[in-house]
Amino acid sequence: MPLEGVPLTPRKELMTAQEIVDIATIFVNNGVTKIRLTGGELY
C-alpha cells in the first residue's frame, strides 16, 4: 500500500443500507438463495 494511502470513494457515491436491502430483496424474489457482501469497513 502506498505511504499516502489509497483514495476512498466519496460517501455520497456509496449505497445506503436501504438500497442494499432493496437490491437484495429483488435478487431473492428472483430466486437467489445466497448473497455475500465482502470487503470494506462499515462507517
C-alpha positions in Angstrom: 0.0 0.0 0.0 1.3 3.5 -0.8 2.5 5.5 2.2 -0.1 8.2 1.4 -2.8 5.6 1.5 -5.4 5.0 -1.2 -8.2 7.3 -2.4 -11.6 6.5 -0.8 -14.9 6.6 -2.7 -16.9 9.6 -1.6 -19.7 8.7 0.8 -22.3 10.2 -1.5 -21.4 7.6 -4.1 -21.8 4.6 -1.7 -25.0 2.6 -1.5 -27.2 3.2 1.6 -28.2 0.3 3.8 -31.8 0.6 2.4 -30.5 0.5 -1.2 -28.6 -2.7 -0.4 -31.8 -4.2 1.2 -33.9 -3.2 -1.8 -31.5 -4.9 -4.3 -31.1 -8.0 -2.1 -35.0 -8.3 -2.0 -35.1 -8.1 -5.7 -32.5 -10.9 -6.0 -34.3 -13.1 -3.5 -37.6 -12.5 -5.3 -35.9 -13.8 -8.5 -34.6 -17.0 -7.0 -31.2 -16.0 -5.5 -30.7 -18.0 -2.3 -27.3 -16.7 -1.1 -25.9 -13.2 -1.0 -22.4 -12.4 0.2 -21.2 -8.9 0.8 -17.5 -8.6 1.1 -14.8 -6.0 1.6 -14.6 -2.6 3.1 -15.4 -1.4 6.6 -18.7 -0.1 7.8 -18.9 3.6 8.6 
